[in-house]
């Protein structure tokens, strides 16, 4: 910072109030601008899930085979499922039970 204060005090010797006043007075001075720093904002939310060790291993192996990080793989899988149709496990169980019952009836009719 250039020193053009009337009292000749260097910025590193100023109080907080004096420094604030100095910076405000020189806010449009191009010599007061420091180096431009690149900023990458965080992606956002972080989600934790619980997996069995075998599940984690299988997911990691599949992600590795796809050339992806586990995070990218899980993100892609979750977002793909979000736009697709998610399976209702209870409905699937009822449908399988009904199909088994009908197959049993068909076998009995053939016997």
Secondary structure as the mmCIF struct_conf table of DSSP 4:
data_model
#
loop_
_struct_conf.conf_type_id
_struct_conf.id
_struct_conf.beg_label_comp_id
_struct_conf.beg_label_asym_id
_struct_conf.beg_label_seq_id
_struct_conf.end_label_comp_id
_struct_conf.end_label_asym_id
_struct_conf.end_label_seq_id
TURN_TY1_P TURN_TY1_P1 UNK A 6 UNK A 7
HELX_RH_3T_P HELX_RH_3T_P1 UNK A 11 UNK A 13
BEND BEND1 UNK A 14 UNK A 14
HELX_RH_AL_P HELX_RH_AL_P1 UNK A 16 UNK A 25
TURN_TY1_P TURN_TY1_P2 UNK A 26 UNK A 28
HELX_RH_3T_P HELX_RH_3T_P2 UNK A 30 UNK A 32
HELX_RH_AL_P HELX_RH_AL_P2 UNK A 53 UNK A 65
TURN_TY1_P TURN_TY1_P3 UNK A 66 UNK A 67
HELX_RH_AL_P HELX_RH_AL_P3 UNK A 70 UNK A 83
BEND BEND2 UNK A 84 UNK A 84
HELX_LH_PP_P HELX_LH_PP_P1 UNK A 85 UNK A 87
HELX_RH_AL_P HELX_RH_AL_P4 UNK A 89 UNK A 110
#
